[in-house]
Amino acid sequence: MNTIDVHVHTPDRTEPRPVRIAENATIDELIKIVLAEGAIIGELEEDILFLVENEEKLLNRGHRLSDCGIRHGHHLHCTGREVVLIVNTRQKKWDKKEISYEQVVVLAFGSYSPDPNVVYTVSFSKGPDHKRHGTLVKGQSVKVKNGMIFNVSQTNKS
């Protein structure tokens, strides 16, 4: 069995964690090693965003390191669940697996008005496979995905 040494960067440390692991190990096995060493990565989903040698990759926990192009000496930056959402054409970082109607409005306008005369329309596209596009209404939320697009508009009733 061939092993490789990789350098795993996590949000909780300035220095990378050196990890020796089988080159045919899975992303999940790598994460378990890093977590066992006390790393704080955040909430992890099935797909995890990594920066591998300055290239952003969304990797599945079951993928093998060798199949993901991860080689000996590589640096991997694990950001946990943080994704970039596009809200009214602006990039916004988000670190939870879901976002609510109200939270999208706050990202779009900086605040949410409970005034019954103010109406917000929220639509999204490029969502997760089970819900690629749709709309949100007050009280609803949706799972997020890196690169997901939200369009939010505000109208006032007369």
Steps between C-alpha positions, in 0.01 A plus 500: 500500500644836396469793738513869430561802720253786462471831683147571621411861581197553725334824618612446860880511440749713312737209436394198291458157654737246343313176428645172376229293336453225243479649151185294435332623822171689477429864578297372797802312639713813466241712681473245783878518554497880508198513734664241732794741533261764634433704188195724495362484149132582545195317379585258222263374237538220247673740260783707646665805349880470491764725356752253355821665384307826436220329306151493653350151501170373636586148613278218617596329826517165319745615231851357509785751539673366189182543293471863617849587381635525855866400496800482733595843635174671404341765719128464565296781650183365659245774548231284650154597389566858394366562152468803277146599408417751229234736636380770259826452302722546808708223659407424861669241724269263690599235755177313569344214305170685457387858456158643584290748308574768761876429495513535121322836528756618759785395270337692215400822679684500835178472702152348497194718548207337680272775367200327336510759219849384397500188285812306401521260207777239525589262219802273462680288241800266485390337825573145619395214273175436689390866464682672211274807481195648663367774724496561873221657704498617860572210736669280238865404464708309247825301507786694343772408254816685400419738212125499567330812363232702680299789357320714755272794431309728733168670431277723710124458500308820429 
